[in-house]
Amino acid sequence: MTKVVILCGGFGTRIGHETKYKPKPMITINKKPIIFHVMNIYKKFGYNDFILAAGYKHQMIESYFKDSKEFNVKVVNTGLNTETGGRVLSIKKYIKEDYFFMTYGDGLSDVNIEKLLKFHKKNNALATLTAVHPPVRFGEIKFNKNDIKSFIEKPQVGVGWINGGFFVLNRKIFNYISGKNTVFEKEPMSNLAKKKKLFGYKHEGFWQCMDTVRDKNYLRKIIKDTK
C-alpha cells in the first residue's frame, strides 16, 4: 500500500503559546488536531497508511494515534532539531514501493490526490509538488509549462505560485538528501529543478497552511462552516 509521509516534527514557534504545550500538528481545528484533517484528505482517496515523521513533543502524537481505529499510523521520532530533508531521510526504511506521498502536518487543501498522482506518473517525475497561490511570504516557483524551471525558498517578491506540499516522491528522492541537516525545500528541490526532475501540479482550489494565529482562526472558522 502506498505510504503517506507527513512531516510533523517542527517547533511551530510562530503560531503562539499553544506550541509550548503541544506540537503544532496537534493544535485543534473543530475539535480535531489539524493533522487529523490532513490525513482525512488522503483517506478520502483510499490512502490510509501513514508515517508521521515527528520530533518536538512526539510523545503527544504517539499517544493520540496509539489506538487509532480510523488510520493505520506509524509515528517515527526523527529527532528534535532535524531539518525537513533529514526527517524524510529518517523514514527511508519504511518505504518499499517506488513512490510515496509526502506533505506537511499543518496545511489543508481540496487537492485531488488521484489527479496529482496521475500527473506525477504521466510526467515520469522524480518529484511532484502541488503548486498553489500564495500569501507572499512563501517560496517562489518558476514554471516552464509544467516543468519547474527554478525553486527559490522564501524570496522577497513572489510571482503567484508557491510550494503547497502534497508531494508525490519517487523512492530515488533519498539520493538527493545528504543528512539530517538537509532542508528539503532548498538543495534537494533546487537540484531536482535543475535536472528537470521536479514537476508542479497547479492547484487552483482551496489551500491554507497554519503558520500564524490568524491562519489558525481562519481554518477554525471555515472548517466549522463546512460541517
C-alpha positions as CSV (number, residue, x, y, z in Angstrom):
1,M,0.0,0.0,0.0
2,T,1.3,3.4,-0.9
3,K,2.6,5.3,2.1
4,V,1.7,8.8,3.1
5,V,4.5,10.6,5.0
6,I,3.6,13.6,7.0
7,L,6.3,15.9,8.4
8,C,5.2,16.9,11.9
9,G,8.4,17.4,13.9
10,G,9.0,21.2,14.0
11,F,8.7,23.6,16.9
12,G,5.9,25.8,15.4
13,T,7.1,28.8,17.3
14,R,5.4,31.4,15.1
15,I,1.9,30.3,15.9
16,G,2.0,31.4,19.6
17,H,1.6,30.0,23.0
18,E,-0.1,26.7,22.2
19,T,3.1,25.1,20.9
20,K,4.7,25.5,24.3
21,Y,2.4,22.6,25.3
22,K,1.8,20.6,22.2
23,P,3.4,20.1,18.7
24,K,1.8,22.3,16.0
25,P,0.1,19.4,14.2
26,M,-1.9,18.7,17.4
27,I,-3.5,22.1,17.5
28,T,-7.2,21.5,17.2
29,I,-9.4,22.7,14.3
30,N,-13.1,21.9,15.0
31,K,-12.2,19.7,18.0
32,K,-9.7,17.5,16.0
33,P,-5.9,18.1,15.6
34,I,-5.1,19.7,12.2
35,I,-3.0,16.6,11.3
36,F,-6.2,14.6,11.6
37,H,-7.8,16.8,8.9
38,V,-4.6,16.4,6.7
39,M,-4.9,12.6,7.0
40,N,-8.5,12.7,6.0
41,I,-7.6,14.3,2.7
42,Y,-5.7,11.2,1.8
43,K,-8.1,8.7,3.4
44,K,-10.9,10.2,1.2
45,F,-8.9,8.8,-1.8
46,G,-8.3,5.5,-0.3
47,Y,-4.8,6.1,1.2
48,N,-4.7,5.2,4.8
49,D,-1.1,4.0,5.5
50,F,0.6,6.9,7.3
51,I,4.1,7.5,8.6
52,L,4.3,10.6,10.8
53,A,7.8,12.0,10.9
54,A,7.6,13.5,14.4
55,G,10.2,15.3,16.6
56,Y,9.1,18.0,19.0
57,K,6.8,16.6,21.7
58,H,6.5,13.4,19.6
59,Q,5.0,11.6,22.6
60,M,1.8,13.5,22.3
61,I,1.4,12.4,18.6
62,E,2.2,8.9,19.5
63,S,-0.3,8.9,22.4
64,Y,-3.1,10.4,20.2
65,F,-2.8,7.8,17.5
66,K,-1.8,4.8,19.7
67,D,-5.2,3.1,19.5
68,S,-6.5,4.8,16.3
69,K,-9.3,2.9,14.5
70,E,-9.5,5.4,11.7
71,F,-6.0,5.4,10.4
72,N,-3.1,3.0,10.0
73,V,-0.4,5.0,11.7
74,K,3.3,4.6,12.4
75,V,4.9,7.5,14.4
76,V,8.6,7.8,13.9
77,N,10.7,10.1,16.2
78,T,13.0,11.7,13.7
79,G,14.8,13.9,16.2
80,L,14.3,17.3,17.8
81,N,16.4,19.5,15.6
82,T,16.3,17.5,12.4
83,E,15.6,19.6,9.3
84,T,12.8,18.6,6.9
85,G,15.1,16.7,4.5
86,G,16.6,14.8,7.4
87,R,13.1,13.8,8.5
88,V,12.3,12.5,5.1
89,L,15.6,10.5,5.1
90,S,14.8,9.1,8.5
91,I,11.7,7.2,7.2
92,K,13.5,5.6,4.2
93,K,13.5,2.1,5.6
94,Y,9.7,2.1,5.8
95,I,9.3,2.9,2.1
96,K,9.2,-0.2,0.0
97,E,7.2,1.0,-3.1
98,D,8.6,3.0,-6.0
99,Y,6.8,6.2,-4.9
100,F,5.1,7.7,-1.8
101,F,3.1,10.7,-0.9
102,M,4.6,13.4,1.4
103,T,3.1,16.6,2.9
104,Y,3.3,18.9,5.9
105,G,1.3,18.4,9.1
106,D,-0.1,21.9,9.1
107,G,-1.6,22.5,5.6
108,L,-5.1,21.8,4.3
109,S,-6.3,21.6,0.7
110,D,-9.0,20.2,-1.5
111,V,-6.4,18.9,-4.0
112,N,-7.4,15.8,-5.9
113,I,-4.9,13.2,-4.8
114,E,-5.7,10.8,-7.7
115,K,-5.2,13.6,-10.3
116,L,-2.0,14.6,-8.6
117,L,-0.7,11.0,-8.8
118,K,-1.8,10.7,-12.4
119,F,0.1,13.9,-13.3
120,H,3.2,12.6,-11.5
121,K,3.2,9.3,-13.4
122,K,2.4,11.0,-16.8
123,N,5.5,13.2,-16.4
124,N,7.7,10.4,-15.2
125,A,8.7,12.8,-12.4
126,L,11.1,12.1,-9.6
127,A,9.3,14.6,-7.5
128,T,6.0,16.4,-7.9
129,L,4.8,19.1,-5.7
130,T,1.4,20.8,-5.5
131,A,1.8,24.5,-6.5
132,V,-0.8,26.8,-5.0
133,H,-1.4,30.5,-5.0
134,P,0.3,32.2,-2.1
135,P,0.3,34.5,0.7
136,V,3.5,36.4,-0.3
137,R,5.7,35.1,2.5
138,F,6.4,31.7,0.8
139,G,8.9,30.4,-1.7
140,E,8.7,31.1,-5.4
141,I,8.3,28.6,-8.2
142,K,9.0,29.5,-11.8
143,F,7.4,27.3,-14.4
144,N,8.2,26.3,-18.0
145,K,4.8,24.8,-18.7
146,N,4.5,22.1,-16.0
147,D,8.3,21.6,-15.8
148,I,9.6,23.6,-12.8
149,K,12.5,25.8,-14.0
150,S,13.6,27.0,-10.6
151,F,12.8,26.7,-7.0
152,I,13.7,29.6,-4.6
153,E,12.7,29.3,-0.9
154,K,11.1,32.4,0.5
155,P,12.2,35.2,-1.9
156,Q,11.3,38.9,-1.2
157,V,8.9,39.1,-4.1
158,G,6.6,36.3,-5.4
159,V,5.0,35.8,-8.8
160,G,1.9,33.8,-8.0
161,W,2.8,30.1,-7.3
162,I,4.3,28.5,-4.1
163,N,5.1,25.1,-2.8
164,G,1.9,23.9,-1.1
165,G,3.2,20.5,-0.1
166,F,1.2,17.5,-1.2
167,F,4.2,15.9,-2.9
168,V,4.5,12.6,-4.8
169,L,8.1,11.4,-4.4
170,N,9.9,8.7,-6.2
171,R,12.0,6.5,-3.9
172,K,15.1,7.9,-5.6
173,I,14.5,11.1,-3.7
174,F,16.6,9.8,-0.8
175,N,19.7,10.1,-3.0
176,Y,19.2,13.8,-3.0
177,I,19.2,14.2,0.7
178,S,22.7,14.2,2.3
179,G,21.8,14.0,6.0
180,K,19.8,15.2,9.0
181,N,20.7,18.9,8.4
182,T,19.4,19.0,4.8
183,V,16.5,21.3,4.3
184,F,14.2,19.5,1.9
185,E,13.0,22.7,0.3
186,K,16.5,24.0,-0.5
187,E,19.2,21.9,-2.1
188,P,17.1,18.8,-3.0
189,M,14.4,20.8,-4.6
190,S,16.8,23.2,-6.4
191,N,18.9,20.3,-7.7
192,L,15.8,18.4,-8.9
193,A,14.6,21.5,-10.7
194,K,18.0,22.0,-12.4
195,K,17.9,18.4,-13.6
196,K,14.2,18.8,-14.8
197,K,13.1,16.1,-12.5
198,L,10.8,18.3,-10.4
199,F,7.3,19.0,-11.6
200,G,4.5,21.1,-10.3
201,Y,0.8,20.2,-10.2
202,K,-1.0,23.5,-10.4
203,H,-3.9,23.6,-7.9
204,E,-6.3,26.5,-8.3
205,G,-8.6,25.4,-5.4
206,F,-8.5,25.7,-1.7
207,W,-5.2,25.7,0.2
208,Q,-4.3,27.1,3.5
209,C,-1.4,26.5,5.9
210,M,-1.4,27.2,9.6
211,D,1.6,29.3,10.3
212,T,0.1,32.0,12.5
213,V,-2.7,32.6,15.0
214,R,-4.6,34.4,12.2
215,D,-4.2,31.3,10.0
216,K,-5.5,29.0,12.8
217,N,-8.5,31.2,13.5
218,Y,-9.3,31.3,9.7
219,L,-9.1,27.5,9.5
220,R,-11.3,27.1,12.5
221,K,-13.9,29.3,11.0
222,I,-14.1,27.7,7.5
223,I,-14.0,24.1,8.8
224,K,-16.7,24.9,11.3
225,D,-18.8,26.5,8.4
226,T,-18.4,23.4,6.2
227,K,-19.6,20.9,8.9
